[in-house]
């Protein structure tokens, strides 16, 4: 499953924020939500399959934490959209400025 698809569920985004701050057990995560532990376990399974979290066993506990490398990849991917949007905005602003300067009969501001 794709990481973006896994993050389409708002609760999973909230869980990811929690486990980004540090390693937590299913019980510790579940206490912060009004859903059952099995429901949280299901969310974590989807997130693990998507590469968003890692699981470590400590006795009978399963501890989860975010995978920073996957989060960095997602951010880099999204930053590419932001960079493209900024380039488009810059081009539009420069084009508007050239058109404004080319208009005859307009006084320059401040004169």
Secondary structure, 3 states (H helix, E strand, C coil): CCHHHHCCCHHHHHHHHHHHHCCEEHHHHHCCCCCCHHHHHHHHHHHHHCCCEEEEEECCEEEEEECHHHHHHHHHHHHHHHHHHHHHHHHHHHHHHHHHHHCCCCCCCCC
